[in-house]
Amino acid sequence: MPEITLLNKYLPPNTAEYVLKLLKRYPVYFKIVAPRKTKLGDFKVYNKTGKLQITINNDLKPLNFLITTIHELAHLYNWKMYKNDIDPHGEEWKNEYKKLFLPILSTQFLSQEEVNLLQAHLNNPKASSCADVMLKKHFKKEGVVHLEDVPFGKYFNLDGRMFSIEKKLRKRYLCVEQSSGRKYYINGLAEVENVTIEEAKQIEGCLTNSKLQKKDEINAVSETEKKGIKYLKDVPIGEIFFFQKKLFRNDKKLRTRFLCTEQSTDRKYYINGQAKVFEM
Ligand SMILES: [Zn+2]
């Protein structure tokens, strides 16, 4: 299929030509792929070969496809100029992102509603279009809810497993799997299905077998959100952090170690300041 025809299938009408021009500025592998739960698209540099690749989920609405593609193109252009010297979604990225949108911010390319939406969005682009409330409302798929939309104490279904929410952390939720009582950290943007307790019991009964193989997937969801890796010595006193799958509070600095309290048991531990932890 000629490139332009393929792009036309995914993008708002009249924008494919412009996007194709941007894609051709530098050699890059551009792949439209099966949807992933944890991201809409990504930009990757293969260290060994130097190959550059952009992937975009194939289930995005046209405007979201455009936003995601331009988001990743801005990473590509930044990389060409600065390599790893800059903050991935810092000033340079924001400027590039806005710059790439400018030529198509008119009703010649998009509907008036889309232009308005984008103008509001571009005033302060977020790292993820999912973090932008207006856009999120616009893109909300029917029947799909994000974990962050599920009320406390209600049940939800993620990949055939029933959970309830126990606690909200910054971006993730501490959730209890109903069949095992085990706790998991799940990204607030994970796509889940809202279910009643009766439905939960029914589904749980049918799906006990699929439990084990799905475990890795859910761990993967939480792994991808473990950004903010830092050393314990950089976590401020009084702050909560995540270490060896448990939550701790940093209580006190000793010479090389820190006195920390595990949050679920209130037990005290001495942890080395060089331990790699995740900030919550
Ligand atoms: Zn990004």
Residues whose N, C-alpha, C, O or C-beta is under 5 A from the ligand:
A	BS01	ZN	A127
